[in-house]
Amino acid sequence: MKLSKLYTNKPEIFSPISFESGLNVVLAEIRLPENKDKDTHNLGKTTVGRLLDFCFLSGRDPNFFLFKHEDIFKDFVFFLEIELNSGSYLTLRRGVEEASLISFKRHSASKQDFSELPEKSWDHFNVPFERSKDLLDGMLDWRTLKPWSFRHILGYLLRSQADYGEVFQLRKFASQHIHWKPFLAHILGFDGSLLKQHYQKEEELSKKEGEADIIQNELRGSVEDISKIEGFLLLKKNEVQKKTALLAAFDFRSQDKEKTKQLVDVFDSDIAELNGRRYTLTQNKKKILASLEDGQILFNPDEAKRLFEEAGILFQGQIKNDFEQLIEFNKSITEERASYLREELIEIENALKQTNAALSAIGKKRSEALSFLSTTDIFDKYKRVSDELVTLRADIISLERQRDSLHRLQELRAAIRVLKEEKVHLQAKVEENKNQQDADASSFFSSIRLYFSEIVEDVISRQALLSVAVNKEGHLDFRAEILDESGNATSADSGNTYRKLLCIAFDLAILRAHGGNLFPCFVFHDGVFESLDDRKKENLLYVLRKYADLNVQPVITLIDSDVPARPKEEGPFFRQNEVILTLHDEGEDGRLFQMRSW
């Protein structure tokens, strides 16, 4: 499939562009001296690629110039004529104002003008956008891309300046690797479906692990508690049955018996035990407080000296010193002991609080039970049993939710184990497929590698290596490197100029390898000769013409300052039929859109 013609319903503003079967050049001439040193000239050479993308049904981007300046372009309708693999032609019609409605017409002759074709003459008129993409996918018949759509390959066929930063991961592929790596593996000859399944399995595993983590964080127990919860549910449901039967019979003798048994066997026993504990704690607290008071040293050496002097007895020198040292020693022991006693006192006070709280709670339950037994109002008893039944049922609902969550957690963990095994199995298949393609000198990937290196070597006299590796996650990593004279990888490919060359070489190698196999045959490269020296420009032009002879349709753009000077006897750099569009800066008629800049 090749490009044939791009035109609009306003030829006085946008002149039709007719594409040649071979090399096509969009040349921008900078004629005004004051514009020679400018980095950008806004003549429209790059815009040609953007318009091709628009006609190939790119999505509606508000930053795209047609929509960003819709007040200027709303009345424009664009037509793209393409030559199909069958030799017939297809014209697409897409307007700016109704960009989501596309029209199609097949025809046998090329270079037609359907800008005024009536609605009834179109094969499909104003087809909705998503349906249009399906229609175009079928009409293009790029079946080598299947199961991916035609839009996936266009990033490698329409390279703008922003797409030379990476050979493989284009600007449009800024999303997750699952959206571009499997496709790239596919067009390189690997089993892209395996890689896609691996990503999908990884994504499914991540979701289930996340769900399991959420359940685990919300639960108080673990999967091991399922049996215990089932036991609680059994007991509580049995209790509900008893109380329901009790209410149905309106007979509370069994309930009275149960309450009496609870009073004797549980409440009174627990109260006695707690009272005993409270008594012990209170006595211990009293002893500690007494010990803290008794621990004070009442002997004062200065006071003793005064009393001795009144009695006419000496109390000084070594005797006083010995007493002071003894007091200090006793103080240190007393303070250490007091700190331990204070800690024990805090523990006792906390225990007393807990004991008193437990006594209050049991006392309340005992009072309720006594009240139940002492009441003679049958309806009051009915109400109390009903309240207990409500509480039991609420407990059952809570336990059932907890049980269901634990069962779900159990299921998730089982699924996670299976997914991990399947992921490992897929990873092994990806590695096996990659190794097979690598080792087979006649594989599709090997052909692309050879074409890729050949292009780079023809331009800069250095070989280049295209390689694929399996990373630690089991995904494929793609690399393109320039080699030195010894065959070792260098950092030359990190520069913008050579990185662009690698992109061009990769795109051309892909097209050549797929040539004749229901695959597109055109490629658009913006600013193709920028920063190359004249010798390398000559070499790259040789490569482009060589690939044009191999049924590839290169469309390139450049400014005239990138055209190398040649002796007159060698003739012009481009042949006359190769330059399909010449733009210039001497007025509006030199621009792609012959109007004021927007």
C-alpha positions as CSV (number, residue, x, y, z in Angstrom):
1,M,0.0,0.0,0.0
2,K,1.3,3.4,-1.0
3,L,0.3,7.0,-0.8
4,S,-1.1,8.5,-3.9
5,K,-2.6,12.0,-3.3
6,L,-3.4,14.4,-0.5
7,Y,-5.8,17.3,-1.2
8,T,-8.6,19.4,0.3
9,N,-11.9,21.1,-0.7
10,K,-9.9,24.4,-0.7
11,P,-7.2,24.0,-3.4
12,E,-6.7,27.8,-3.5
13,I,-5.3,27.5,0.0
14,F,-3.9,24.0,0.1
15,S,-2.5,22.8,-3.2
16,P,-2.9,19.1,-3.9
17,I,0.2,16.9,-3.2
18,S,0.7,14.0,-5.6
19,F,3.0,11.3,-4.3
20,E,5.4,9.3,-6.5
21,S,5.8,5.5,-6.3
22,G,9.5,5.9,-5.3
23,L,11.3,8.6,-3.3
24,N,9.3,11.7,-2.4
25,V,10.9,14.9,-1.2
26,V,9.2,17.8,0.6
27,L,11.7,20.7,0.3
28,A,11.5,23.9,2.2
29,E,13.6,26.7,0.7
30,I,14.7,29.5,3.0
31,R,15.2,32.4,0.6
32,L,15.1,35.4,2.9
33,P,18.5,36.1,4.5
34,E,16.9,37.1,7.8
35,N,15.4,33.6,8.1
36,K,18.6,31.7,7.4
37,D,19.7,31.4,11.1
38,K,16.2,30.5,12.5
39,D,15.6,27.1,14.0
40,T,11.9,27.0,12.9
41,H,10.3,28.4,9.8
42,N,6.7,27.3,10.0
43,L,6.4,26.6,6.3
44,G,4.5,23.3,6.8
45,K,7.0,20.5,5.9
46,T,6.4,18.7,9.2
47,T,2.7,19.3,9.0
48,V,2.5,17.0,5.9
49,G,3.1,14.0,8.2
50,R,0.5,15.3,10.8
51,L,-2.1,15.5,8.0
52,L,-1.4,12.0,6.9
53,D,-1.9,10.8,10.4
54,F,-5.2,12.7,10.6
55,C,-6.4,11.1,7.4
56,F,-5.4,7.7,8.8
57,L,-7.9,8.3,11.6
58,S,-5.9,9.6,14.5
59,G,-7.9,10.5,17.6
60,R,-9.2,14.0,18.3
61,D,-6.3,15.7,20.2
62,P,-7.3,19.3,21.3
63,N,-3.6,20.3,20.8
64,F,-3.6,19.2,17.2
65,F,-3.4,22.4,15.1
66,L,-6.7,21.6,13.1
67,F,-8.7,21.4,16.4
68,K,-6.6,24.0,18.3
69,H,-7.5,26.6,15.6
70,E,-10.8,25.1,14.6
71,D,-12.2,28.6,13.9
72,I,-9.7,28.8,11.0
73,F,-9.9,25.2,9.8
74,K,-13.5,24.2,10.5
75,D,-14.6,24.4,6.9
76,F,-11.6,22.3,5.6
77,V,-12.3,18.7,4.4
78,F,-9.2,16.5,3.7
79,F,-9.0,13.7,1.1
80,L,-6.3,11.0,1.1
81,E,-6.0,8.7,-1.9
82,I,-4.0,5.6,-1.3
83,E,-3.0,2.7,-3.6
84,L,-4.1,-0.6,-2.2
85,N,-2.1,-3.9,-2.5
86,S,-4.6,-5.0,-5.1
87,G,-3.6,-2.2,-7.5
88,S,-6.9,-0.4,-7.0
89,Y,-7.3,2.9,-5.1
90,L,-9.2,4.1,-2.0
91,T,-10.0,7.7,-1.1
92,L,-10.8,8.7,2.5
93,R,-12.8,11.9,3.3
94,R,-12.5,13.5,6.7
95,G,-13.6,17.0,7.6
96,V,-12.4,19.1,10.6
97,E,-15.8,20.2,11.9
98,E,-17.2,16.6,11.7
99,A,-14.0,14.8,12.3
100,S,-15.7,11.7,13.7
101,L,-17.6,11.0,10.4
102,I,-15.6,9.4,7.7
103,S,-16.4,8.6,4.1
104,F,-14.8,6.0,1.7
105,K,-14.7,5.3,-2.0
106,R,-12.9,2.7,-4.0
107,H,-11.9,3.4,-7.6
108,S,-9.6,2.1,-10.3
109,A,-7.9,5.2,-11.6
110,S,-5.4,7.3,-9.6
111,K,-5.1,11.1,-8.9
112,Q,-8.8,11.7,-8.7
113,D,-10.6,14.7,-7.2
114,F,-13.6,13.8,-5.2
115,S,-13.9,17.1,-3.3
116,E,-17.3,17.8,-4.9
117,L,-18.5,14.2,-5.2
118,P,-22.2,14.0,-4.1
119,E,-23.1,11.9,-1.0
120,K,-24.8,9.1,-3.0
121,S,-21.6,8.5,-5.0
122,W,-19.5,7.5,-2.0
123,D,-19.4,3.8,-1.1
124,H,-19.7,4.6,2.6
125,F,-20.6,8.2,3.7
126,N,-20.3,9.8,7.1
127,V,-19.5,6.5,8.9
128,P,-19.0,6.8,12.7
129,F,-15.4,7.0,13.8
130,E,-15.0,3.5,15.5
131,R,-16.8,1.8,12.7
132,S,-14.7,3.7,10.2
133,K,-11.5,2.4,11.8
134,D,-12.8,-1.2,11.4
135,L,-13.8,-0.5,7.8
136,L,-10.4,1.0,6.9
137,D,-8.6,-1.9,8.7
138,G,-10.4,-4.3,6.4
139,M,-9.9,-2.3,3.3
140,L,-6.1,-1.8,3.9
141,D,-5.8,-5.6,4.5
142,W,-2.6,-5.3,6.4
143,R,-3.2,-8.8,7.6
144,T,0.5,-9.3,8.6
145,L,-0.3,-7.0,11.6
146,K,-3.2,-9.1,12.9
147,P,-4.4,-9.3,15.6
148,W,-3.3,-5.7,15.9
149,S,-5.0,-2.9,14.0
150,F,-3.4,-0.7,11.3
151,R,-3.0,2.2,13.8
152,H,-0.3,0.4,15.7
153,I,2.2,0.5,12.9
154,L,1.6,4.1,11.9
155,G,4.0,5.5,14.6
156,Y,6.9,3.8,12.8
157,L,5.6,4.9,9.4
158,L,5.1,8.6,10.3
159,R,8.1,9.8,12.2
160,S,8.1,13.4,13.3
161,Q,11.1,15.1,15.0
162,A,9.6,14.2,18.4
163,D,9.7,10.5,17.5
164,Y,13.5,10.2,17.0
165,G,14.3,10.1,20.7
166,E,13.7,6.3,20.9
167,V,14.0,3.7,18.2
168,F,11.2,1.5,19.6
169,Q,9.1,3.3,22.2
170,L,7.5,6.1,20.2
171,R,5.9,9.2,21.7
172,K,2.4,7.7,21.2
173,F,3.6,4.6,23.2
174,A,4.1,6.6,26.5
175,S,1.6,4.2,28.1
176,Q,2.2,0.8,29.6
177,H,4.5,-1.7,27.8
178,I,1.6,-4.1,27.2
179,H,0.3,-1.6,24.6
180,W,3.4,-1.6,22.4
181,K,6.0,-4.3,23.3
182,P,3.9,-7.3,22.2
183,F,3.1,-5.6,18.8
184,L,6.8,-4.7,18.3
185,A,7.8,-8.3,19.1
186,H,5.2,-9.4,16.5
187,I,6.5,-7.3,13.6
188,L,10.1,-8.4,14.5
189,G,9.1,-12.0,14.0
190,F,8.6,-13.1,17.6
191,D,5.4,-14.5,19.0
192,G,3.9,-11.3,20.3
193,S,0.7,-13.1,21.5
194,L,2.9,-14.9,24.1
195,L,4.3,-11.7,25.4
196,K,0.8,-10.1,25.5
197,Q,-0.5,-13.1,27.4
198,H,2.4,-12.7,29.9
199,Y,1.6,-9.1,30.5
200,Q,-2.1,-9.9,30.9
201,K,-1.3,-12.7,33.3
202,E,0.9,-10.3,35.3
203,E,-1.8,-7.7,35.3
204,E,-4.4,-10.2,36.5
205,L,-2.0,-11.5,39.2
206,S,-1.4,-7.9,40.4
207,K,-5.1,-7.2,40.7
208,K,-5.8,-10.4,42.7
209,E,-2.8,-9.7,45.0
210,G,-4.2,-6.2,45.6
211,E,-7.6,-7.5,46.4
212,A,-6.2,-10.1,48.8
213,D,-4.2,-7.4,50.5
214,I,-7.3,-5.2,51.0
215,I,-9.3,-8.1,52.5
216,Q,-6.4,-9.1,54.7
217,N,-6.1,-5.6,56.0
218,E,-9.8,-5.3,56.7
219,L,-10.1,-8.6,58.5
220,R,-9.3,-9.2,62.2
221,G,-8.5,-12.9,61.6
222,S,-6.8,-15.1,59.1
223,V,-7.8,-18.0,56.8
224,E,-6.9,-20.4,59.7
225,D,-9.8,-18.9,61.7
226,I,-12.5,-20.2,59.3
227,S,-13.2,-23.3,61.4
228,K,-13.5,-21.2,64.6
229,I,-15.9,-18.8,62.9
230,E,-18.0,-21.7,61.6
231,G,-18.2,-23.0,65.2
232,F,-19.3,-19.6,66.5
233,L,-22.0,-19.5,63.8
234,L,-23.3,-22.9,64.6
235,L,-23.7,-22.0,68.3
236,K,-25.3,-18.7,67.6
237,K,-27.7,-20.1,65.0
238,N,-28.6,-22.8,67.5
239,E,-29.3,-20.1,70.1
240,V,-31.5,-18.2,67.6
241,Q,-33.5,-21.4,67.0
242,K,-34.1,-21.8,70.7
243,K,-35.2,-18.2,71.3
244,T,-37.3,-18.2,68.1
245,A,-39.1,-21.3,69.4
246,L,-39.5,-19.7,72.8
247,L,-41.1,-16.7,71.3
248,A,-43.3,-18.8,69.1
249,A,-44.5,-20.8,72.1
250,F,-44.9,-17.7,74.3
251,D,-43.5,-19.9,77.2
252,F,-40.5,-18.4,79.1
253,R,-40.0,-21.2,81.7
254,S,-36.9,-22.5,79.9
255,Q,-35.6,-18.9,79.6
256,D,-36.2,-18.5,83.4
257,K,-34.3,-21.7,84.1
258,E,-31.4,-20.5,81.9
259,K,-31.3,-17.1,83.6
260,T,-31.3,-18.8,87.0
261,K,-28.5,-21.1,86.0
262,Q,-26.6,-18.1,84.6
263,L,-27.0,-16.2,87.9
264,V,-25.7,-19.1,90.0
265,D,-23.1,-20.7,87.7
266,V,-21.7,-17.6,86.0
267,F,-22.6,-14.2,87.4
268,D,-22.3,-15.0,91.1
269,S,-19.1,-17.0,90.6
270,D,-17.5,-14.3,88.5
271,I,-18.5,-11.6,90.9
272,A,-17.0,-13.5,93.8
273,E,-13.8,-14.0,92.0
274,L,-13.6,-10.4,91.0
275,N,-14.3,-9.2,94.5
276,G,-11.6,-11.4,95.8
277,R,-9.2,-10.0,93.2
278,R,-10.2,-6.4,94.1
279,Y,-9.7,-7.1,97.8
280,T,-6.2,-8.4,97.1
281,L,-5.3,-5.5,94.9
282,T,-6.6,-3.0,97.4
283,Q,-4.6,-4.5,100.3
284,N,-1.4,-4.5,98.1
285,K,-2.1,-0.9,97.2
286,K,-2.4,0.0,100.9
287,K,0.9,-1.7,101.8
288,I,2.7,0.1,99.0
289,L,1.5,3.5,100.1
290,A,2.5,2.7,103.7
291,S,5.9,1.6,102.5
292,L,6.4,4.8,100.5
293,E,5.6,6.9,103.6
294,D,7.8,4.8,106.0
295,G,10.7,5.1,103.6
296,Q,11.3,8.7,104.6
297,I,14.5,9.3,106.7
298,L,13.6,11.4,109.7
299,F,17.2,11.8,111.2
300,N,18.7,15.3,110.5
301,P,22.4,15.6,111.4
302,D,22.2,19.4,111.8
303,E,19.2,19.1,114.2
304,A,21.1,16.4,116.1
305,K,24.2,18.7,116.4
306,R,22.0,21.5,117.9
307,L,20.5,19.1,120.5
308,F,23.9,17.7,121.4
309,E,25.3,21.2,121.9
310,E,22.4,22.1,124.2
311,A,23.3,19.0,126.3
312,G,27.0,20.0,126.3
313,I,28.1,17.0,124.1
314,L,30.2,17.3,121.0
315,F,28.7,16.1,117.7
316,Q,31.0,17.0,114.9
317,G,34.0,15.9,112.8
318,Q,34.1,12.3,111.7
319,I,31.0,11.3,113.7
320,K,28.9,13.8,111.7
321,N,30.4,12.8,108.4
322,D,29.7,9.1,109.0
323,F,26.1,9.8,109.8
324,E,25.7,12.0,106.6
325,Q,27.3,9.2,104.4
326,L,25.0,6.7,106.0
327,I,22.0,8.8,105.3
328,E,23.0,9.3,101.7
329,F,23.5,5.6,101.2
330,N,20.1,4.9,102.8
331,K,18.6,7.6,100.5
332,S,19.9,6.0,97.4
333,I,18.5,2.5,98.4
334,T,15.2,4.0,99.5
335,E,14.8,6.0,96.2
336,E,15.5,2.9,94.1
337,R,13.0,0.9,96.1
338,A,10.5,3.7,95.9
339,S,10.7,3.8,92.1
340,Y,9.9,0.1,91.9
341,L,7.0,0.5,94.4
342,R,5.6,3.4,92.3
343,E,5.7,1.3,89.1
344,E,3.9,-1.6,91.0
345,L,1.4,0.9,92.3
346,I,0.5,2.1,88.7
347,E,0.0,-1.5,87.7
348,I,-2.2,-2.2,90.7
349,E,-4.3,0.9,90.0
350,N,-4.8,-0.1,86.3
351,A,-5.8,-3.6,87.4
352,L,-8.2,-2.2,89.9
353,K,-9.8,-0.1,87.1
354,Q,-10.2,-3.1,84.9
355,T,-11.6,-5.2,87.8
356,N,-14.1,-2.5,88.8
357,A,-15.2,-2.2,85.1
358,A,-15.7,-5.9,84.8
359,L,-17.7,-5.9,88.1
360,S,-19.9,-3.2,86.8
361,A,-20.5,-5.0,83.5
362,I,-21.3,-8.3,85.2
363,G,-23.4,-6.5,87.8
364,K,-25.5,-5.0,85.1
365,K,-26.0,-8.3,83.4
366,R,-26.9,-9.9,86.9
367,S,-29.4,-7.1,87.5
368,E,-31.0,-7.7,84.1
369,A,-31.2,-11.4,84.8
370,L,-32.7,-10.8,88.2
371,S,-35.1,-8.3,86.7
372,F,-36.1,-10.8,84.1
373,L,-36.8,-13.4,86.8
374,S,-38.6,-11.1,89.1
375,T,-40.9,-9.6,86.5
376,T,-44.3,-11.0,86.1
377,D,-45.1,-9.1,82.9
378,I,-45.1,-11.7,80.1
379,F,-44.9,-8.9,77.4
380,D,-41.8,-7.5,79.1
381,K,-40.1,-10.9,79.0
382,Y,-41.2,-11.2,75.3
383,K,-39.5,-7.9,74.5
384,R,-36.3,-8.8,76.3
385,V,-36.0,-12.1,74.5
386,S,-36.8,-10.3,71.2
387,D,-33.9,-7.9,71.9
388,E,-31.5,-10.7,72.6
389,L,-32.6,-12.3,69.3
390,V,-31.9,-9.2,67.4
391,T,-28.4,-9.0,68.9
392,L,-27.8,-12.7,68.1
393,R,-28.9,-12.2,64.5
394,A,-26.6,-9.1,64.1
395,D,-23.7,-11.2,65.4
396,I,-24.5,-13.9,62.9
397,I,-24.5,-11.4,60.0
398,S,-21.2,-10.1,61.1
399,L,-19.7,-13.6,61.4
400,E,-21.1,-14.6,58.1
401,R,-19.5,-11.6,56.4
402,Q,-16.2,-12.4,58.1
403,R,-16.5,-16.0,57.0
404,D,-17.3,-15.0,53.4
405,S,-14.4,-12.6,53.3
406,L,-12.0,-15.3,54.5
407,H,-13.4,-17.8,52.0
408,R,-12.8,-15.1,49.3
409,L,-9.3,-14.6,50.6
410,Q,-8.8,-18.4,50.4
411,E,-10.0,-18.4,46.8
412,L,-7.8,-15.5,45.9
413,R,-4.7,-17.1,47.4
414,A,-5.4,-20.3,45.4
415,A,-5.9,-18.3,42.2
416,I,-2.7,-16.3,42.9
417,R,-0.7,-19.6,43.2
418,V,-2.2,-20.8,39.9
419,L,-1.5,-17.4,38.2
420,K,2.1,-17.4,39.4
421,E,2.6,-20.9,37.9
422,E,1.0,-19.9,34.6
423,K,3.1,-16.7,34.5
424,V,6.4,-18.7,35.0
425,H,5.2,-21.1,32.3
426,L,4.5,-18.2,29.9
427,Q,7.8,-16.6,30.7
428,A,9.6,-19.8,29.8
429,K,7.7,-19.9,26.4
430,V,8.7,-16.2,25.7
431,E,12.4,-17.0,26.4
432,E,12.2,-20.2,24.3
433,N,10.7,-18.3,21.4
434,K,13.2,-15.5,21.7
435,N,16.1,-17.9,21.7
436,Q,14.8,-19.8,18.7
437,Q,14.5,-16.6,16.6
438,D,17.9,-15.4,17.8
439,A,19.7,-18.6,16.9
440,D,18.0,-19.2,13.5
441,A,20.0,-17.3,10.8
442,S,17.1,-17.6,8.4
443,S,14.5,-16.2,10.8
444,F,12.5,-13.1,10.1
445,F,14.3,-11.3,13.0
446,S,17.7,-12.3,11.5
447,S,16.7,-10.7,8.2
448,I,15.6,-7.5,9.9
449,R,18.9,-7.4,11.8
450,L,21.0,-7.8,8.6
451,Y,19.0,-5.1,6.7
452,F,19.2,-2.8,9.7
453,S,23.0,-3.1,10.1
454,E,23.5,-2.8,6.3
455,I,21.7,0.5,6.2
456,V,23.7,2.0,9.0
457,E,27.0,0.7,7.5
458,D,26.1,2.1,4.1
459,V,25.6,5.6,5.7
460,I,28.4,5.8,8.3
461,S,30.6,2.8,7.6
462,R,29.9,1.3,10.9
463,Q,27.9,-1.8,11.7
464,A,24.8,-1.7,14.0
465,L,23.3,-4.3,16.2
466,L,19.6,-5.0,16.8
467,S,19.2,-7.2,19.8
468,V,16.4,-8.5,22.2
469,A,16.9,-9.6,25.8
470,V,14.6,-11.0,28.4
471,N,14.7,-8.9,31.6
472,K,14.2,-10.1,35.2
473,E,10.4,-9.6,34.9
474,G,10.3,-11.9,31.9
475,H,9.6,-9.1,29.4
476,L,11.5,-8.4,26.2
477,D,13.8,-5.4,26.1
478,F,14.8,-4.2,22.6
479,R,18.1,-2.5,21.9
480,A,19.7,-0.8,18.9
481,E,23.4,0.0,19.1
482,I,26.2,1.2,16.8
483,L,29.4,-0.9,16.9
484,D,33.0,0.1,16.7
485,E,35.6,-1.4,14.3
486,S,36.1,-4.3,16.8
487,G,32.4,-5.1,16.9
488,N,31.8,-3.7,20.4
489,A,28.8,-1.6,21.3
490,T,29.6,2.2,21.6
491,S,27.7,5.2,23.0
492,A,27.5,6.8,19.5
493,D,23.8,5.9,19.3
494,S,23.1,8.1,22.3
495,G,23.7,11.2,20.2
496,N,20.7,12.8,18.4
497,T,22.1,12.5,14.9
498,Y,22.9,8.8,15.1
499,R,19.8,8.0,17.1
500,K,17.8,9.5,14.2
501,L,19.7,7.3,11.8
502,L,18.9,4.2,13.8
503,C,15.2,5.1,13.7
504,I,15.3,5.5,9.9
505,A,17.3,2.3,9.5
506,F,14.8,0.4,11.7
507,D,11.8,1.6,9.9
508,L,13.2,0.8,6.4
509,A,14.4,-2.6,7.5
510,I,11.0,-3.5,8.8
511,L,9.3,-2.4,5.5
512,R,11.9,-4.4,3.4
513,A,11.5,-7.5,5.5
514,H,7.7,-7.4,5.2
515,G,7.7,-6.3,1.6
516,G,5.1,-8.1,-0.5
517,N,3.4,-9.7,2.5
518,L,0.2,-7.5,2.9
519,F,2.1,-4.8,4.7
520,P,2.4,-1.0,4.2
521,C,5.1,0.2,1.8
522,F,5.4,3.9,2.6
523,V,7.3,5.7,5.4
524,F,7.5,9.4,6.3
525,H,10.7,10.9,7.9
526,D,10.8,14.5,8.9
527,G,14.1,16.4,8.7
528,V,15.9,13.3,7.5
529,F,19.3,14.9,6.7
530,E,19.7,17.3,9.7
531,S,23.1,17.3,11.3
532,L,24.7,14.7,9.0
533,D,27.8,15.7,7.1
534,D,27.6,16.0,3.3
535,R,29.2,12.5,2.7
536,K,26.7,10.8,5.0
537,K,23.9,12.7,3.3
538,E,25.0,11.3,0.0
539,N,25.2,7.9,1.5
540,L,21.7,8.1,3.0
541,L,20.2,9.4,-0.3
542,Y,21.7,6.3,-1.9
543,V,20.0,4.1,0.7
544,L,16.7,5.8,0.2
545,R,16.8,5.4,-3.6
546,K,17.9,1.8,-3.1
547,Y,14.8,1.1,-1.0
548,A,12.6,3.0,-3.4
549,D,13.8,0.4,-6.0
550,L,12.8,-2.3,-3.5
551,N,9.1,-1.1,-3.6
552,V,9.4,1.1,-0.5
553,Q,7.9,4.6,-0.8
554,P,10.1,7.0,1.3
555,V,8.6,10.4,2.0
556,I,11.2,12.8,3.4
557,T,11.3,16.5,4.4
558,L,14.2,18.9,4.7
559,I,15.2,22.5,4.4
560,D,17.5,23.6,1.5
561,S,20.4,24.2,3.9
562,D,20.5,20.5,4.5
563,V,21.1,19.8,0.8
564,P,24.8,19.2,0.2
565,A,26.6,21.3,-2.4
566,R,27.6,19.4,-5.6
567,P,29.7,20.2,-8.6
568,K,27.6,21.1,-11.6
569,E,28.8,18.2,-13.6
570,E,27.3,15.8,-11.0
571,G,23.8,17.4,-11.3
572,P,21.4,18.4,-8.6
573,F,21.1,16.4,-5.3
574,F,17.5,15.4,-6.0
575,R,16.0,14.3,-9.3
576,Q,13.3,16.5,-10.7
577,N,10.5,13.9,-10.2
578,E,11.5,13.2,-6.6
579,V,10.6,16.7,-5.3
580,I,6.9,16.6,-4.9
581,L,6.4,19.8,-3.0
582,T,8.6,22.9,-2.6
583,L,7.8,25.4,0.1
584,H,9.5,28.8,0.7
585,D,9.4,31.8,3.0
586,E,8.8,34.6,0.4
587,G,5.1,34.9,1.1
588,E,1.9,33.1,2.0
589,D,1.9,31.3,-1.4
590,G,5.1,29.5,-0.3
591,R,3.5,27.8,2.8
592,L,1.7,24.5,2.9
593,F,-1.5,26.4,3.9
594,Q,-1.3,29.5,1.8
595,M,-2.6,31.8,4.5
596,R,-1.3,33.9,7.4
597,S,0.4,31.9,10.2
598,W,-1.8,30.8,13.0
